[in-house]
Amino acid sequence: MFRDTATSLPELPLAASDRASPAALDGAARASALAQAMAPLSPPERLALLRRELPGRLVFTHGFGIEGQLLFHWICARDLDIDVVTIDTGRLFPETYALWRDTEARYGRRIRAVHPEPVALERLVARDGAFGFYESVEARHACCDVRKVRPLDEALAGAQAWLTGVRADQTGTRHAASLADFEAGRDLIKVNPLLDWTRARVLEEVAAHDVPINALYARGFASIGCEPCTRAIKPGEPERNGRWWWETNGSRECGLHLPRQAG
């Protein structure tokens, strides 16, 4: 089990042919080299490798889930120069805002917020109503786009890499992800340091380091987003079943982790 000791990393073979640094490669080749280098490492070592090998701005988008809290713990423990950003949709649970406050107090580090664009949000509510997302999948996608996806675009503008708390076992869509993928639509590398970890392993590490987590987990919630769109799950239900539970078909995704069209 990982302990908070910042040991130096060995030199790693970042490309099978010429051992080139990821910074010297382009797009998909750079992402592939990073994925190969990260595979044998622990998640905190993966974070350190990314910061060492990639120039420019790295952005970690934090949704205050258990995965995000653990990644933030490691970022702070190693004092890594990574921009930590959260998307404040305006409809988060009070418990999530409380965790945000407590997390900043615990680690002594601010978590930067991005918000929906006010005019776009006003137009959305005027057209669909405050709870229009219950009426159709299209309206729900439109709400997620204004409140989450467009603010994400703002947060990632100009970044070299985007770090997430995605795990492969969360959904079928996420199972197809890699430790590092090139997102052509955003012209950056998307990195999933916890991709090969299970929920149980994340919870074990959270407990070992007394990482603060959302109080809603103790009430049966497993995946926590906006308050109107999240419910507790029953024993044995997949963790993402608590999101947009009224929709019977389609993926349990808001669009943040779906491919973005270029331009």
C-alpha positions as CSV (number, residue, x, y, z in Angstrom):
1,M,0.0,0.0,0.0
2,F,1.3,3.5,-0.9
3,R,2.6,5.7,1.9
4,D,3.1,9.4,1.6
5,T,6.8,9.3,0.9
6,A,8.0,11.2,-2.2
7,T,10.6,8.7,-3.5
8,S,12.4,9.5,-6.7
9,L,11.2,7.7,-9.8
10,P,13.5,5.6,-11.9
11,E,14.2,6.5,-15.5
12,L,11.5,4.7,-17.5
13,P,11.2,3.5,-21.1
14,L,8.7,6.0,-22.5
15,A,8.9,4.7,-26.1
16,A,9.8,1.2,-27.0
17,S,11.8,2.3,-30.1
18,D,13.8,5.3,-29.1
19,R,13.0,5.9,-25.4
20,A,11.9,9.4,-26.3
21,S,10.4,11.7,-23.7
22,P,6.6,12.2,-24.0
23,A,7.3,15.9,-24.3
24,A,9.1,15.3,-27.6
25,L,6.2,13.3,-29.2
26,D,2.9,14.4,-30.6
27,G,-0.7,13.6,-29.9
28,A,-1.5,9.9,-29.8
29,A,2.2,8.8,-29.7
30,R,2.8,10.9,-26.6
31,A,-0.3,9.5,-24.9
32,S,0.7,6.0,-25.7
33,A,4.2,6.6,-24.3
34,L,2.8,7.9,-21.1
35,A,0.4,5.0,-20.7
36,Q,3.2,2.6,-21.2
37,A,5.4,4.4,-18.6
38,M,2.6,4.7,-16.0
39,A,1.4,1.1,-16.2
40,P,3.8,-0.4,-13.6
41,L,3.6,2.6,-11.3
42,S,1.3,3.4,-8.4
43,P,-1.2,6.3,-8.9
44,P,0.8,8.8,-6.9
45,E,3.9,7.9,-8.8
46,R,1.9,8.3,-12.0
47,L,1.0,11.9,-10.9
48,A,4.7,12.7,-10.2
49,L,5.7,11.2,-13.6
50,L,3.2,13.4,-15.4
51,R,4.4,16.5,-13.7
52,R,8.0,15.7,-14.5
53,E,7.5,14.7,-18.1
54,L,4.9,17.1,-19.4
55,P,5.6,20.8,-19.7
56,G,2.9,23.4,-19.3
57,R,-0.3,23.3,-17.4
58,L,-1.8,20.1,-16.0
59,V,-5.5,20.3,-14.9
60,F,-7.1,17.9,-12.5
61,T,-10.9,18.3,-12.5
62,H,-12.2,17.4,-9.0
63,G,-15.8,16.4,-8.5
64,F,-15.4,15.6,-4.8
65,G,-15.9,11.9,-5.2
66,I,-13.8,9.4,-3.4
67,E,-11.5,9.0,-6.3
68,G,-11.0,12.8,-6.6
69,Q,-10.4,13.2,-2.9
70,L,-7.7,10.5,-3.0
71,L,-6.0,12.1,-6.0
72,F,-6.1,15.5,-4.4
73,H,-4.6,14.0,-1.2
74,W,-1.6,12.7,-3.3
75,I,-1.2,16.0,-5.2
76,C,-1.0,17.8,-1.9
77,A,1.2,15.3,-0.2
78,R,3.8,15.6,-3.0
79,D,3.1,19.4,-3.5
80,L,2.7,18.9,-7.2
81,D,2.1,21.9,-9.5
82,I,-1.2,20.8,-10.9
83,D,-4.2,23.1,-11.3
84,V,-7.1,21.7,-9.3
85,V,-10.4,22.8,-10.6
86,T,-14.0,21.9,-9.8
87,I,-17.2,22.6,-11.8
88,D,-19.7,24.3,-9.5
89,T,-22.9,23.7,-11.4
90,G,-25.0,25.6,-8.8
91,R,-27.0,22.5,-8.0
92,L,-24.6,20.5,-5.8
93,F,-25.6,18.9,-2.5
94,P,-25.0,21.0,0.7
95,E,-22.9,18.1,1.8
96,T,-20.6,18.5,-1.3
97,Y,-20.1,22.2,-0.5
98,A,-19.3,21.3,3.1
99,L,-16.7,18.7,1.9
100,W,-15.2,21.4,-0.4
101,R,-14.8,23.7,2.6
102,D,-13.4,20.9,4.8
103,T,-11.0,19.7,2.2
104,E,-9.5,23.1,1.6
105,A,-9.1,23.5,5.4
106,R,-7.5,20.1,5.7
107,Y,-4.9,20.5,3.0
108,G,-4.4,24.3,3.0
109,R,-4.9,24.6,-0.7
110,R,-7.6,26.3,-2.7
111,I,-9.7,24.4,-5.3
112,R,-10.5,26.8,-8.1
113,A,-14.1,26.9,-9.3
114,V,-15.5,27.3,-12.8
115,H,-19.2,28.1,-13.3
116,P,-21.8,28.0,-16.0
117,E,-22.0,31.0,-18.3
118,P,-24.9,33.1,-16.9
119,V,-26.5,34.0,-20.2
120,A,-26.5,30.4,-21.4
121,L,-27.9,29.2,-18.1
122,E,-30.6,31.9,-18.2
123,R,-31.6,30.8,-21.7
124,L,-31.6,27.1,-20.8
125,V,-34.0,27.7,-17.8
126,A,-36.2,30.0,-19.8
127,R,-36.6,27.4,-22.5
128,D,-36.8,24.1,-20.4
129,G,-37.7,25.2,-16.9
130,A,-35.7,24.7,-13.7
131,F,-36.4,20.9,-13.8
132,G,-36.7,20.3,-17.5
133,F,-34.1,17.6,-17.4
134,Y,-36.7,15.2,-16.0
135,E,-38.8,15.6,-19.2
136,S,-36.5,14.2,-21.9
137,V,-33.0,12.9,-22.4
138,E,-32.4,15.8,-24.8
139,A,-33.3,18.3,-22.1
140,R,-31.0,16.5,-19.6
141,H,-28.1,16.5,-22.0
142,A,-28.7,20.2,-22.7
143,C,-28.6,21.0,-19.0
144,C,-25.4,18.9,-18.5
145,D,-23.9,20.7,-21.5
146,V,-24.5,24.2,-20.1
147,R,-23.8,23.4,-16.4
148,K,-20.8,21.0,-16.9
149,V,-19.4,20.5,-20.3
150,R,-19.0,24.1,-21.4
151,P,-17.4,25.1,-18.0
152,L,-15.1,22.1,-18.5
153,D,-14.0,23.5,-21.8
154,E,-13.2,26.7,-20.1
155,A,-11.2,25.0,-17.4
156,L,-9.1,22.9,-19.9
157,A,-8.4,25.8,-22.3
158,G,-4.7,25.8,-23.0
159,A,-3.9,22.8,-20.8
160,Q,-1.4,20.1,-21.8
161,A,-3.1,17.4,-20.0
162,W,-6.4,16.7,-18.2
163,L,-6.3,14.4,-15.1
164,T,-9.5,12.6,-14.0
165,G,-10.7,10.2,-11.3
166,V,-12.2,7.8,-13.9
167,R,-12.0,4.0,-13.1
168,A,-12.5,1.4,-15.8
169,D,-15.0,-0.6,-13.7
170,Q,-17.5,2.3,-13.4
171,T,-19.2,1.9,-16.8
172,G,-18.8,0.2,-20.1
173,T,-17.8,3.5,-21.7
174,R,-15.1,4.0,-19.1
175,H,-13.9,0.4,-19.4
176,A,-12.7,1.3,-22.9
177,A,-10.4,4.1,-21.6
178,S,-6.7,4.0,-21.3
179,L,-4.3,5.3,-18.6
180,A,-3.6,8.1,-21.1
181,D,-5.5,9.0,-24.3
182,F,-5.1,11.8,-26.8
183,E,-8.3,13.9,-27.1
184,A,-8.1,15.5,-30.5
185,G,-11.2,17.5,-29.9
186,R,-9.5,19.3,-27.0
187,D,-5.9,18.9,-28.2
188,L,-4.7,17.5,-25.0
189,I,-3.8,14.3,-23.2
190,K,-6.5,12.8,-20.9
191,V,-5.0,10.9,-18.0
192,N,-6.8,8.5,-15.7
193,P,-4.3,7.6,-12.9
194,L,-6.9,5.4,-11.1
195,L,-8.2,3.6,-14.2
196,D,-7.0,0.1,-13.0
197,W,-8.1,0.5,-9.4
198,T,-11.4,-0.8,-8.0
199,R,-13.8,1.1,-5.8
200,A,-12.8,-1.2,-2.9
201,R,-9.2,-0.4,-3.3
202,V,-9.9,3.3,-3.4
203,L,-11.9,3.1,-0.2
204,E,-9.1,1.1,1.5
205,E,-6.6,3.8,0.6
206,V,-9.0,6.6,1.6
207,A,-9.4,5.0,5.0
208,A,-5.7,4.4,5.4
209,H,-4.9,8.1,5.0
210,D,-8.1,9.4,6.7
211,V,-9.0,11.3,3.6
212,P,-12.2,13.3,4.1
213,I,-15.2,12.1,2.0
214,N,-18.8,13.2,1.3
215,A,-21.2,12.4,4.2
216,L,-23.7,11.2,1.6
217,Y,-21.7,7.9,1.2
218,A,-22.8,6.8,4.6
219,R,-26.4,7.2,3.4
220,G,-26.2,4.9,0.5
221,F,-25.0,7.2,-2.2
222,A,-22.2,5.9,-4.4
223,S,-21.8,8.4,-7.3
224,I,-22.6,11.9,-6.4
225,G,-23.3,14.8,-8.8
226,C,-26.0,17.5,-8.9
227,E,-28.6,17.1,-6.2
228,P,-31.7,16.8,-8.4
229,C,-30.0,14.1,-10.5
230,T,-28.5,11.9,-7.8
231,R,-30.1,9.3,-5.5
232,A,-28.9,6.6,-3.1
233,I,-28.6,3.1,-4.5
234,K,-29.8,-0.2,-3.2
235,P,-27.4,-3.0,-2.2
236,G,-26.0,-4.7,-5.2
237,E,-26.9,-1.9,-7.7
238,P,-24.1,-0.6,-9.9
239,E,-22.7,2.6,-8.5
240,R,-23.7,4.8,-11.4
241,N,-27.4,3.7,-11.1
242,G,-27.9,6.6,-8.8
243,R,-27.3,9.1,-11.6
244,W,-30.2,10.1,-13.8
245,W,-32.1,7.1,-12.5
246,W,-35.3,8.0,-14.4
247,E,-33.6,7.3,-17.7
248,T,-34.0,3.7,-18.7
249,N,-31.7,3.6,-21.7
250,G,-28.3,5.0,-22.6
251,S,-25.1,5.6,-20.7
252,R,-24.9,7.1,-17.2
253,E,-22.8,9.9,-18.5
254,C,-23.2,13.7,-18.4
255,G,-20.8,14.3,-21.4
256,L,-17.7,15.3,-19.5
257,H,-16.0,12.0,-20.4
258,L,-17.4,11.6,-23.9
259,P,-15.3,12.6,-26.9
260,R,-15.4,16.2,-27.8
261,Q,-15.7,17.3,-31.4
262,A,-12.8,19.3,-32.7
263,G,-13.5,23.0,-33.2
